């Protein structure tokens, strides 16, 4: 009999929001037999049909738990499970503890993927979507980064590190700007093509200038200090993955953690928050950085790299890169409006970055 391999599954208007193929539900029930848990109810709470992942909430006699089907390669999932165990057991961080199987393992392998059970932390509530909430998120992120230092992955785990990838990421951003331009020229009749052509030169220039500054930064020295020195980044941190519990802020969904310079998480959080505000605000950015710094100190050299990364056209690139896959669908009226919003928000960014550029001079 051919072994079952979990594949991404199709969803359309005929399938309900949390649809999961029957064979995966049966696998989940088989996986749970490896645990000493009396499960009274299983409720699906998240699916990743395009990747083949899912999360269930379990009601058990020993309290609520989560069952996760991890969509990544098993060796990659081993890295994040090892990190979660290290943070809980060694560093006493507020991340959900892993529930061991009957044989004392952190996971079960089934369908070519890793599954694991963790404590379901209750109550958890998102922090308020204001400056105070943003500061709480930043402090918790700094704490997470600080506590993740010293992590050594399990032997069979693959090395998930983005520490060396900054130059390639920036180069890719510059290269893709040409792709965006060529695609917009090829589809001149599409609503988003004219506005895209109008602004792509500006964002390409921002990326090129950023790359020049980056090559003059302390990045190479940072890389030499190694992965254990810097610790882990979450990679998907925000209002849903940093939440307030009874005893402080908890960080959840660690499946994508990797070694990297910690300010990459902070930069993403700041850029994303400013995008949500539709304008850059110097007070917010300053306070967010200071809250982070309080938990995980930022050196002047690292601050400089944060400024370089904030100045890159991150939001434009993040929102436009899908054009490469389905231009005739992507270049619609909605994208034309999105470009307008990104441009307006970007215009408010430069006075803010100029204002805070020298905040860290003489610090340390």
DAKA-V478450 format. One line per field, one symbol per residue. ss: DSSP state (h for helix, s for strand, l for the rest). A space follows every 10 residues. Layout:
ss: ???
//
This chain:
ss: llllllllll llllllllll lhhhhhhhhh hhllllllss ssssssssll llssssssss llsssssssl lllhhhhhhh hhhhhhhhhh lllllllssl lllllllsss llsssssssl llllssllll hhhhhhhhhh hhhhhhhhll llllllllll sllllhhhhh hhhhhhhhhh hhhhhhllll hhhhhhhhhh hhhhhhhhhh hhhhhlllhh hhhhllhhhh lsslllllll lssssllsss sllllllssl llhhhhhhhh hhhhhhhlll lhhhhhhhhh hhhhhllllh hhhhhhhhhh hllhhhhhhh hhhhllhhhh llhhhhhhhh hhhhhhhhhh hhhhhhllll llll
//
